[in-house]
Amino acid sequence: MRGRRVLVTGGAGFLGSHLCDALLGEGNAVIALDNLLTGRRDNIAHLGSDRRFDFLELDVCQPLDCGKVDYVFHLASPASPVDYSLHGIPTLRVGSLGTFQSLEVAKKYQAGYLLASTSECYGDPLEHPQKETYWGHVNPIGPRSVYDEAKRFAEAATVAYRRYHHVDTRIVRIFNTYGPRMQLNDGRVVPNFMKQALRGEELTVYGDGTQTRSFCYVADEIEGIVRLARSSEPGPVNIGNPKEFTILECAEKVLAVTGSKSQVRYEALPEDDPKQRCPDISKARRLLGWEPRIDLENGLRMALKYFQEALGTRT
Ligand code: UDP
């Protein structure tokens, strides 16, 4: 993509701001839209002087018109378990009303459209690793349902606009992603462990730490998303790192990278916490020629400076 006018909802979020960087880097004009519920101005402060960049502090659930755009990336949503538990109704609204409004923009201007969906669509999966053909195992009334069902609805809305209105849509299912600009207090495991390790506090492992996740460094994730946007593949396509770690192994990596002597403290496992999660990325490999390049240890090293600076522990 080059020389296009692109709308990024959730553009001041962790992932959204990295996507804005990548799209500007490819020579596009970018409008970032964010209501700053979980996004932060700090994430886009470095773009303020770029004439090709605009920021609109707006809620995507309201009817919106930002003029003609060539492409819409719909990323807006609280995305960490702590954030979407705290903001349950806004999470349902942005996944439903916000998806409709952003799809309407794409329909009006015959723009391309990419929905940022999630591995949470698979719930606490009974199939492992998860392929895109797996329909998932989601509790519709559990604490995670505000996010899981909102994103499943968003996927249904996206394919409906493709089917009935011929909007040129794509769906990416994003697996656990980490890197600079993650909010320190969003409760996710990487910022929690980095923060605790750098402060010399105990690392809070929920449950017995044998549950697994697969962690993708943000630069790899963005590369996969951009490749999907450039392709004509409607998806859904899993974009994540297929190397799986237990949460205890993740704690060990964080301790190694930070050089911290912190101990581990075990806490209760949150309700409906998925026991395992690992993407099957054969579709992304085959259709997009994409696979992640940065392993967890290197990614944590690359993110270390950000966490040190954000915590004020860098000397
Ligand atoms: N987790 C943990 N300690 C923390 C935060 C999270 O052990 O301080 C665990 C959590 O229970 C889950 C995994 O780490 O099994 C990933 O949690 P996160 O909130 O990062 O994202 P999720 O993949 O659950 O959406």
Residues whose N, C-alpha, C, O or C-beta is under 5 A from the ligand:
A	BS01	UDP	P81 G187 R188 V189 V190 N192 T204 V205 Y206 Q211 I247 D273 P274
